[in-house]
Amino acid sequence: MKPWSYFGVVVILFCISADTTRAGDTPSPQQLIQASRQVFDLSSIYPYQVSGHVLINQGTPFEKTGTVTIYRDNVDYRYELQVEDYREIIMRKGDKLYTSYSAFPAPGLGVIRSFDKWPKSLSSKTVLGHSFKKRIAEIEAYCFEFKIPAPWRSRACFDSSKSSPLEISDQSQKKTFLNYQAIGEKQFPATIRIVRPDLKQNIEIDAIHIQKLEPDTAILEVPKVGREFEICDDQQPAERLTDEIPSPWQMPIFRGTPLMMYFYGIIDQKGGLHDLAIYSPSGSKQEQTWKEIAKNWRFKPATCNGKPVTSELQFSIVVKTR
């Protein structure tokens, strides 16, 4: 680590310590966010490549393994996931977004597409209340709650001595950051674990390796198959104008454990839904029923610089049973 970089982190940590001493309390959420970005943020080494081994549902009959690789240069990036015989590529190059899936988009794995950007998504604008102390795996941590996306309440916790993120969690998932390694002047976890109880899914990204690269446009080669979309920095996603869940009298009735239903489709510039595909790990018995329900959904299209654009739709719902 270069002396001036180390000094900058020390100054931030010293300020946190001084403020804590004066206030007789923990540092503010804003101070924690600022300090963690000094440690975690990789934007100073653009362009870079980050890769890792992916282990899904370890120790269960549904265990799968694979690899993930992300090349990133400011706003341009290429994300590639390979899990056994499944492959997906998502790439941005300038004002174009390209997507390619070898099958129905892998359920639940979209959560790892920007794992190299956490916790950059944290914003002081979403903070709720003050920070507080908590012990996590025998480590003293400073935590605070934030609200994103509304109305969910989430929590972020940081190592009190290193300012590195330990956990980011909400009612649907928990992300844990482990085994920090030095990446030039930065620190980044070698292992990230994601637990999602609602989906009965756990994901571990291990052996994470990061390297700075020379600019190389060959890495941003457009996929030979897939779709092309317009994209911009201030793009607003498509907005559903009808409920995800239909009215009770429209709901298919199931018995047993709750079912996960995954949806993929294309929203055109007029808000129309096309190429709808539905997947349920429990089987295809109810997929046609949900296709009929989804035909009645209406959307406000995504916009780019205020102009309607075509976009992908991907989301999941939990179908309660009785």
C-alpha positions in Angstrom: 0.0 0.0 0.0 1.4 3.4 -0.9 2.1 5.7 2.1 -0.3 8.4 1.1 -3.1 5.9 0.5 -2.5 4.3 3.9 -2.4 7.8 5.5 -5.8 8.7 3.9 -7.4 5.6 5.4 -5.8 6.2 8.8 -7.0 9.8 8.8 -10.6 8.7 8.2 -10.4 6.0 10.9 -8.8 8.6 13.3 -11.7 11.0 12.6 -14.2 8.3 13.3 -12.4 7.4 16.6 -12.2 11.1 17.6 -15.8 11.7 16.9 -16.7 8.6 18.8 -14.7 9.7 21.8 -16.2 13.1 21.8 -19.8 11.8 21.4 -19.3 8.9 23.7 -21.0 6.8 21.0 -20.5 4.9 17.7 -19.5 6.7 14.5 -22.3 7.9 12.3 -23.6 5.9 9.3 -22.2 8.5 6.9 -18.7 8.1 8.4 -18.9 4.3 8.1 -20.0 4.5 4.5 -17.1 6.9 3.7 -14.5 4.8 5.4 -15.7 1.5 3.9 -15.5 3.0 0.4 -11.8 3.9 1.0 -11.2 0.3 1.8 -13.5 -1.6 -0.6 -14.1 0.6 -3.7 -12.2 -0.8 -6.8 -13.0 2.1 -9.2 -9.4 3.5 -8.8 -7.9 0.5 -10.6 -10.1 0.5 -13.7 -10.0 -1.5 -15.9 -10.0 -4.6 -13.8 -11.1 -8.2 -13.9 -12.5 -10.1 -11.0 -13.2 -13.8 -11.0 -14.2 -16.5 -8.5 -15.5 -20.0 -8.0 -19.2 -20.3 -7.4 -20.8 -22.9 -5.1 -24.6 -23.1 -5.0 -26.6 -24.9 -2.3 -23.6 -26.6 -0.8 -24.3 -29.9 0.9 -27.7 -30.4 -0.6 -29.0 -32.7 -3.5 -29.1 -29.5 -5.6 -25.5 -28.5 -5.2 -23.9 -27.0 -8.3 -20.5 -25.4 -9.0 -19.3 -22.9 -11.6 -17.3 -19.8 -12.2 -18.0 -16.1 -12.5 -15.9 -13.4 -14.2 -16.5 -9.7 -14.5 -14.5 -7.2 -16.6 -15.2 -3.6 -15.7 -14.0 -0.3 -17.1 -16.0 2.6 -15.6 -19.5 2.1 -17.1 -18.5 -0.6 -19.6 -18.5 -4.1 -18.3 -18.8 -7.8 -19.3 -20.3 -10.3 -16.8 -20.0 -14.0 -17.5 -21.4 -16.9 -15.4 -20.9 -20.6 -16.1 -22.7 -23.1 -13.8 -22.2 -26.6 -15.1 -23.8 -26.6 -18.6 -25.6 -23.2 -18.1 -24.0 -20.0 -19.3 -25.0 -16.3 -19.3 -23.3 -13.2 -20.6 -24.4 -9.6 -19.8 -22.3 -6.9 -21.3 -22.5 -3.1 -21.6 -20.5 -1.3 -24.3 -21.2 2.4 -24.7 -25.0 2.9 -25.1 -25.8 -0.7 -25.8 -26.5 -3.6 -23.5 -26.2 -7.2 -24.7 -27.6 -10.3 -22.9 -27.2 -14.0 -23.8 -28.6 -17.0 -21.8 -28.1 -20.6 -22.8 -31.4 -21.5 -21.1 -34.0 -19.8 -18.9 -32.0 -17.2 -16.8 -30.6 -19.1 -13.8 -33.1 -18.5 -10.9 -31.8 -16.4 -8.1 -28.3 -15.9 -9.5 -28.8 -12.3 -10.7 -27.8 -11.3 -7.1 -24.1 -11.9 -7.9 -23.9 -9.8 -11.1 -22.5 -6.8 -9.3 -20.8 -8.4 -6.3 -17.6 -6.3 -7.0 -19.6 -3.1 -6.5 -20.8 -3.8 -2.9 -21.2 -1.7 -0.7 -20.9 1.2 -3.2 -24.7 1.0 -3.5 -25.0 2.2 0.1 -26.1 5.8 0.2 -26.4 8.2 3.1 -29.8 9.3 1.7 -31.3 5.9 2.6 -30.0 5.8 6.2 -32.5 5.2 9.0 -31.5 6.5 12.5 -28.1 6.1 14.1 -25.4 3.5 14.1 -25.1 0.9 16.9 -22.7 -1.7 18.2 -23.1 -5.5 17.5 -20.8 -8.5 17.7 -20.6 -10.6 14.5 -18.7 -13.9 14.7 -16.7 -12.6 17.7 -15.9 -9.3 15.9 -17.1 -6.0 17.2 -19.0 -4.2 14.5 -20.7 -0.9 13.9 -24.1 -1.3 12.2 -26.9 0.9 10.9 -30.2 0.4 9.1 -31.1 1.7 5.7 -34.1 1.6 3.4 -33.5 0.3 -0.1 -35.6 -0.6 -2.0 -38.7 0.8 -0.2 -40.3 -0.4 1.9 -37.7 -2.9 2.9 -35.5 -2.2 6.0 -31.9 -3.4 5.6 -28.8 -3.4 7.8 -25.1 -2.9 7.1 -22.4 -3.9 9.5 -18.7 -3.0 9.4 -15.6 -4.2 11.3 -15.0 -1.5 14.0 -11.2 -1.7 13.6 -10.8 -2.0 9.8 -14.0 -0.3 8.5 -14.4 -3.2 6.1 -18.0 -4.5 5.4 -18.9 -7.6 7.3 -22.6 -8.1 6.5 -25.4 -6.5 4.4 -28.8 -8.0 5.1 -32.5 -7.5 4.8 -35.6 -9.7 5.2 -34.8 -11.7 2.1 -31.1 -12.3 2.2 -27.8 -11.9 4.0 -24.4 -11.1 2.4 -21.3 -11.9 4.4 -17.8 -10.7 3.5 -14.8 -12.8 4.6 -11.1 -13.3 4.3 -10.1 -9.8 3.1 -7.1 -9.6 0.8 -4.9 -6.7 -0.3 -5.6 -5.5 -3.9 -3.0 -2.8 -4.4 -4.1 0.1 -2.2 -7.5 -1.5 -1.5 -9.0 -4.4 0.5 -11.5 -6.9 -1.0 -12.9 -10.1 0.4 -11.7 -13.4 -1.0 -15.0 -15.0 0.0 -18.6 -13.7 -0.2 -21.6 -15.7 1.1 -25.2 -15.1 0.2 -28.0 -16.8 2.1 -31.6 -16.4 0.8 -34.0 -18.3 3.1 -37.1 -17.5 1.0 -35.5 -19.2 -2.1 -33.9 -22.0 0.0 -30.7 -20.9 -1.6 -27.2 -20.3 -0.5 -24.4 -19.0 -2.7 -20.7 -18.8 -2.0 -18.2 -17.0 -4.2 -14.8 -18.1 -3.2 -11.2 -17.8 -4.4 -12.0 -14.3 -5.6 -9.1 -13.0 -7.7 -8.8 -9.4 -8.9 -6.3 -8.0 -11.3 -5.8 -4.6 -12.9 -5.7 -4.8 -16.7 -4.6 -2.7 -19.6 -7.4 -1.3 -21.7 -8.5 -4.2 -24.1 -11.6 -3.8 -26.2 -11.3 -7.4 -27.3 -12.7 -8.4 -23.9 -15.9 -6.5 -24.7 -16.7 -8.7 -27.7 -20.4 -8.7 -28.5 -22.0 -12.1 -27.8 -22.7 -14.0 -31.0 -26.3 -14.8 -29.9 -28.7 -13.0 -27.6 -30.4 -9.6 -27.5 -29.4 -6.0 -27.8 -30.9 -3.1 -25.8 -30.4 0.7 -25.5 -28.9 1.8 -22.1 -27.7 5.0 -20.5 -26.4 6.1 -17.1 -29.8 7.6 -16.0 -31.9 4.8 -17.3 -35.2 4.3 -15.4 -36.5 0.7 -15.3 -39.8 -0.5 -16.5 -42.6 0.0 -14.0 -45.4 -2.5 -13.4 -48.8 -0.8 -13.4 -50.6 -3.9 -12.1 -49.9 -6.0 -9.0 -47.4 -8.9 -9.1 -49.9 -11.0 -7.3 -53.4 -11.3 -8.7 -56.6 -10.9 -6.7 -57.4 -13.8 -4.4 -60.1 -15.2 -6.6 -57.6 -15.3 -9.5 -54.9 -17.1 -7.5 -54.2 -20.7 -8.3 -54.7 -22.8 -5.1 -51.8 -25.0 -4.1 -51.3 -27.2 -1.1 -47.9 -27.9 0.6 -44.8 -25.7 0.8 -44.7 -22.2 -0.8 -43.7 -22.2 -4.5 -41.2 -20.0 -6.3 -42.2 -18.7 -9.7 -39.6 -17.0 -11.9 -40.5 -14.7 -14.8 -38.6 -13.5 -17.8 -39.9 -11.3 -20.6 -39.3 -8.3 -22.8 -41.1 -4.9 -22.2 -41.3 -3.0 -25.5 -41.4 0.8 -25.9 -45.2 0.9 -25.5 -45.2 -1.1 -22.3 -46.2 -4.4 -23.9 -45.0 -7.7 -22.5 -43.5 -10.2 -25.0 -41.5 -13.4 -25.1 -42.8 -14.3 -21.6 -41.2 -17.4 -20.0 -42.0 -18.8 -16.6 -40.1 -21.3 -14.6 -40.9 -23.1 -11.3 -38.4 -25.5 -9.6 -41.5 -27.4 -8.5 -42.4 -28.3 -12.0 -44.3 -27.0 -15.0 -47.9 -27.8 -13.7 -48.7 -24.2 -12.8 -46.6 -22.4 -15.4 -49.3 -22.2 -18.0 -51.8 -20.8 -15.4 -49.4 -18.0 -14.5 -48.8 -17.2 -18.2 -52.5 -16.6 -18.5 -52.5 -14.3 -15.4 -49.4 -12.4 -16.6 -51.0 -11.6 -20.0 -53.2 -9.0 -18.1 -50.2 -7.2 -16.6 -49.4 -3.7 -17.9 -46.2 -1.8 -17.7 -44.8 1.7 -18.1 -41.7 1.2 -20.4 -38.1 1.8 -19.3 -36.8 5.2 -20.4 -33.3 6.3 -21.4 -32.7 10.1 -21.3 -36.5 10.4 -21.1 -37.1 8.3 -24.2 -39.0 4.9 -24.0 -36.7 1.9 -24.7 -37.1 -1.8 -24.8 -35.9 -3.7 -21.8 -35.8 -7.1 -20.1 -38.1 -8.1 -17.3 -36.8 -10.5 -14.6 -38.3 -11.1 -11.2 -39.7 -13.8 -8.9 -42.6 -14.2 -6.5 -43.4 -16.6 -3.7 -46.7 -18.3 -4.2 -48.2 -18.9 -0.8 -49.9 -22.2 -0.3 -52.8 -23.5 1.8 
